[in-house]
Amino acid sequence: MYGYVSINARTLVKEDYARFHAVYCGLCHALAVRYGQASRLTLSYDMTVLQLLLSSLYDEAETQGRERCAERPVIAHHYACGPCADYAADMSILLAHYKSLDDQADEGRAPRGMKGRAVERAFETVREKYPDKCARIDAAFRENTRLEREDGGNIDAAANCTGAIIAEIYAWREDFFAPVLREMGRALGRFIYLMDAYEDLPADVKKNRPNPLRTISRHGDYDMEMRQILMLEMEACTA
């Protein structure tokens, strides 16, 4: 669920790159304010990009500031946060919760350490704030788990579950933007699931874990086939 969404820094002018870092630091700031210092361990580029996207659509006031942190203690850095950062912080907690459940299902690794405790405490707050969204995400996650255990070859159905999760995360409010944000999130979620499955396949085969790509990985043109599938998902997301 993590690590597939970021920026292409080489294409950004200096001002845009500075804006990205201000938003990144703003998300980190929002996490600490809302859920404590340990929640900063859930910080990701994925949710930073979501915050940037939402802030470009919604005319919400931002708070600007400068602060030092453990990662950059010498020079105070600029941050920008507001309602979009608060929402991205909430979704960071939600994603971290389901990532830990996914790891536990795949590898039997239960949440542990400071990050695990912080996430589980904060998740209860997030679930109370977004009960309907969390219920839909939980249903999609459970269906994905069932499909992977009972029918590991159903690629589309499993990818659609992750698509449904990211669709809910991208649709901040039930408003004019919600339908297109859901469609964008759905395509992005499918890409994330398929990319993750592609990267995990060698380890899954070695450890005899379920992976929906086992069957098509036996095709002679498997790598090219996967590239085409992934490109189609990203084209849909971009559109």
C-alpha positions in Angstrom: 0.0 0.0 0.0 3.0 2.3 0.4 5.9 3.6 -1.6 4.4 3.8 -5.1 3.3 7.5 -5.2 5.7 10.3 -5.2 7.0 13.2 -7.3 9.5 13.4 -10.2 11.8 15.9 -8.6 13.8 16.3 -11.9 10.8 17.9 -13.6 10.0 20.5 -10.8 11.2 24.0 -10.7 12.8 25.2 -7.4 9.5 26.8 -6.2 7.5 23.7 -6.8 10.0 21.5 -5.1 10.0 23.8 -2.1 6.2 23.6 -2.0 6.3 19.8 -2.0 8.7 19.9 1.0 6.6 22.4 2.8 3.5 20.2 2.4 5.6 17.1 3.4 6.7 18.9 6.6 3.1 20.1 7.1 1.8 16.6 7.1 4.5 15.6 9.6 3.5 18.5 11.8 -0.2 17.6 11.5 0.5 14.0 12.5 2.4 15.1 15.6 -0.3 17.6 16.7 -3.2 15.2 16.2 -1.7 11.9 17.2 1.6 12.5 19.0 5.3 12.3 18.0 5.3 8.5 17.4 2.7 9.0 14.7 5.3 10.8 12.6 6.6 7.3 11.7 3.6 6.9 9.4 4.7 9.9 7.3 4.8 9.0 3.5 5.2 10.7 0.2 2.0 8.9 -0.8 -0.2 10.9 1.5 1.9 14.1 0.8 0.9 13.8 -2.8 -2.8 13.3 -1.7 -2.5 16.5 0.4 -1.1 18.4 -2.6 -3.9 17.2 -4.8 -6.6 18.1 -2.4 -5.1 21.5 -1.6 -5.1 22.2 -5.4 -8.9 21.5 -5.6 -10.2 23.0 -2.3 -9.7 26.6 -1.4 -8.8 25.9 2.3 -6.7 28.3 4.4 -3.2 27.1 5.3 -1.1 27.8 8.3 2.5 28.6 7.5 5.3 28.1 10.0 8.9 27.1 10.6 10.2 24.5 13.0 13.0 22.1 13.7 12.5 18.3 14.1 14.5 15.2 14.9 15.3 14.6 11.3 16.4 18.1 10.6 17.4 19.6 14.0 19.9 22.3 13.0 18.0 24.5 10.6 14.3 25.4 11.0 12.3 24.4 7.9 9.1 25.7 6.4 5.9 23.8 6.7 2.3 24.4 5.3 -0.7 22.7 6.9 -4.4 23.1 7.2 -7.6 21.0 6.7 -6.0 19.1 3.8 -3.0 18.2 6.0 -5.3 17.1 8.8 -7.2 14.8 6.5 -4.0 13.4 5.0 -2.8 12.8 8.6 -6.0 10.9 9.4 -5.6 8.8 6.2 -1.9 8.1 7.1 -3.0 6.5 10.3 -5.7 4.5 8.5 -3.3 3.3 5.8 -0.7 2.3 8.5 -3.4 0.3 10.4 -4.4 -1.7 7.3 -0.7 -2.1 6.2 0.0 -3.7 9.6 -3.0 -6.0 9.2 -1.9 -6.9 5.7 1.6 -7.8 7.0 0.1 -9.8 9.8 -2.0 -11.8 7.3 0.9 -12.3 4.9 3.7 -13.0 7.3 2.2 -13.4 10.7 3.9 -10.2 11.9 1.7 -8.4 14.5 2.1 -4.6 15.1 4.9 -3.9 17.5 7.1 -1.1 18.8 6.3 2.5 19.3 4.8 2.9 15.8 2.4 0.0 16.2 1.1 1.2 19.5 0.7 4.8 18.2 -1.2 3.7 15.1 -3.6 1.4 16.9 -4.5 4.1 19.5 -4.9 6.7 16.8 -6.9 4.4 14.5 -9.8 4.3 17.0 -10.0 8.1 16.7 -10.0 8.0 12.9 -12.7 5.3 12.9 -14.9 7.4 15.1 -14.5 10.4 12.8 -15.1 8.6 9.5 -17.3 5.6 10.4 -18.9 5.1 7.0 -15.5 5.5 5.1 -13.8 3.1 7.5 -16.6 0.6 7.2 -16.3 0.5 3.4 -12.5 0.3 3.6 -12.7 -2.5 6.1 -15.2 -4.5 3.9 -12.8 -4.1 0.9 -9.8 -5.2 2.9 -11.6 -8.2 4.3 -12.8 -9.2 0.8 -9.2 -8.9 -0.5 -8.0 -11.1 2.3 -10.6 -13.7 1.5 -9.8 -13.6 -2.2 -6.1 -14.1 -1.6 -6.7 -17.1 0.7 -9.4 -18.8 -1.3 -8.9 -17.7 -4.9 -5.3 -16.4 -5.4 -5.7 -16.3 -9.2 -8.5 -13.8 -9.3 -6.3 -10.8 -10.2 -9.1 -8.3 -11.2 -11.2 -8.9 -8.1 -8.3 -8.6 -5.7 -7.0 -5.5 -7.5 -10.5 -4.0 -7.3 -10.4 -4.3 -3.5 -7.3 -2.2 -3.2 -8.9 0.1 -5.7 -11.9 0.5 -3.5 -9.7 1.3 -0.5 -7.7 4.1 -2.3 -10.9 5.4 -3.9 -12.3 6.0 -0.4 -9.1 7.6 0.8 -9.0 10.0 -2.2 -12.6 11.1 -1.9 -12.3 13.5 1.0 -15.8 14.9 1.0 -19.1 13.8 -0.7 -19.2 16.7 -3.1 -18.6 17.8 -6.7 -15.1 16.3 -6.7 -15.9 13.0 -5.1 -16.7 11.0 -8.2 -13.6 11.9 -10.1 -11.4 11.5 -7.0 -12.9 8.0 -6.5 -12.2 7.0 -10.1 -8.6 8.3 -9.8 -8.1 6.5 -6.5 -9.6 3.3 -7.9 -7.2 3.2 -10.8 -4.3 4.1 -8.6 -5.3 1.4 -6.0 -5.4 -1.2 -8.7 -1.9 -0.1 -9.9 -0.6 -0.3 -6.3 -2.0 -3.8 -5.8 -0.6 -5.1 -9.1 2.8 -3.4 -8.7 3.1 -4.8 -5.1 2.2 -8.3 -6.3 4.7 -8.1 -9.1 7.5 -7.0 -6.8 6.5 -9.6 -4.1 6.2 -12.6 -6.5 9.7 -14.0 -6.2 9.6 -13.9 -2.4 6.0 -15.3 -2.3 6.9 -18.2 -4.5 10.0 -19.0 -2.3 7.9 -18.8 0.9 4.8 -20.5 -0.6 2.6 -17.5 0.0 -0.5 -16.6 -2.1 0.1 -14.2 -5.0 -2.5 -13.6 -7.8 0.2 -13.3 -10.5 1.5 -16.9 -10.1 -0.5 -18.1 -13.1 0.4 -15.4 -15.6 4.0 -15.3 -14.4 4.4 -18.6 -16.3 3.7 -16.8 -19.6 6.6 -16.3 -21.9 6.0 -12.6 -22.2 5.1 -12.1 -18.5 7.2 -9.0 -17.9 5.9 -7.2 -21.0 2.3 -8.2 -20.2 2.7 -6.8 -16.7 4.2 -3.6 -18.0 1.2 -3.1 -20.3 -1.3 -3.8 -17.5 0.4 -1.3 -15.2 0.6 1.3 -17.9 -3.1 1.0 -18.5 -3.9 1.5 -14.9 -1.8 4.6 -14.7 -3.3 5.9 -17.9 -6.7 5.5 -16.3 -5.5 7.3 -13.1 -4.0 10.2 -15.1 -7.2 10.6 -17.2 
